[in-house]
Amino acid sequence: MRSDATTVAGYLAALEPDRRQAIETVRAEILANLPAGYEEAMNWGMITYQVPLDRYPDTYNGQPLMYAGLASQKNHMAVYLIAVYADEETREEFVAAYKATGKRIDMGKSCVRFKKLDDLPLELIGKTIAEVSVDVFVTETEAARQEHKKRK
């Protein structure tokens, strides 16, 4: 369910009350832990936490570099954690920490899906968001792009 909302407030207002409450709670956790330099915006039909173009304009698609996202989809809600997706060791550590909470993990490559707020370990989401500064994220992104170019 891609949203046409152009503001976070508009996105939240369009959600059903139970979804709005869950998304607002996760959003508050993300914002409380978001390292300085990232910005919250609406992009790709969801709430995104991204590197502003004036900090890193050299993206492959001309869009801000997304660090995390938050969305209400048709059958679930999701937190997108790009730093977890980008590094296998980080992903393994995240999955192990998630399982250690006793909650059932439902995860794609970068998205952690949840149907209700109780399914999501909020403290782990906050800790994961807090771990990667903008400078480190940009450096790791550039290194991955260079590695990708070498393989072509």
Secondary structure, 3 states (H helix, E strand, C coil): CCCCCCCHHHHHHCCCHHHHHHHHHHHHHHHHHCCCCCEEEEECCEEEEEECCCCCCCCCCCCCEEEEEEEECCCCEEEEEHHHHHCHHHHHHHHHHHHHCCCCCCECCCEEEECCHHHCCHHHHHHHHHCCCHHHHHHHHHHHHHHHHHHC
